[in-house]
Amino acid sequence: MEHSPIRPERERRPSSTAPADRQPSVLETQLNELRERLLKPPEASQGEREPALSRLVHEVLRSRRRREKVFGIQLFGEPAWDLLLELYAAESVGQRLSLWDACLATSVPASTAMRWIATLEKQDWVRRLGHPSAPRRTWLVLTERGSTSIENYFRSLPIRST
């Protein structure tokens, strides 16, 4: 996908003698384009993701769910790690998680999940994105730091193929 600049190029800017009603039209168009880009899964970063890393993260998540069935949810709670893994897994297949779905993925009460999300936001691991056509819906996505750190972590694991 080609990146288009948010600000129009200099020669396309309305001059000071242009009618005042032209500027809101250009701004509105730019805002709509930006909204559309924010709603689409990040294709560039998705293409950079290694399929083997994506499969590994998905398998780790499946393993964590199996472990919960055997030992119970309370014994091995790591809501922040679950959030990061779930976000990476969703983004690796071109999907996004809503804030609510991210909370459900942690298997802890929503208030606890929201505190962890706030902590992860403050430390620049995740960020919220508003949904332009549904103001009450919010996406939760990994930041560049979050995505890169997860990839580096899984790349560093001494896993041998059998």
Stockholm file with secondary structure:
# STOCKHOLM 1.0

chainA/1-162         MEHSPIRPERERRPSSTAPADRQPSVLETQLNELRERLLKPPEASQGEREPALSRLVHEVLRSRRRREKVFGIQLFGEPAWDLLLELYAAESVGQRLSLWDACLATSVPASTAMRWIATLEKQDWVRRLGHPSAPRRTWLVLTERGSTSIENYFRSLPIRST
#=GR chainA/1-162 SS CCCCCSSCCGGGSCCTTSCTTHHHHHHHHHHHHHHHHHHSCCHHHHHHSCHHHHHHHHHHHHHHHHHHHHHCTTTTCCHHHHHHHHHHHHHHTTCCEEHHHHHHHTTSCHHHHHHHHHHHHHTTSEEEEECTTCTTCEEEEECHHHHHHHHHHHHHSCCCCC
#=GC SS_cons         CCCCCSSCCGGGSCCTTSCTTHHHHHHHHHHHHHHHHHHSCCHHHHHHSCHHHHHHHHHHHHHHHHHHHHHCTTTTCCHHHHHHHHHHHHHHTTCCEEHHHHHHHTTSCHHHHHHHHHHHHHTTSEEEEECTTCTTCEEEEECHHHHHHHHHHHHHSCCCCC
//
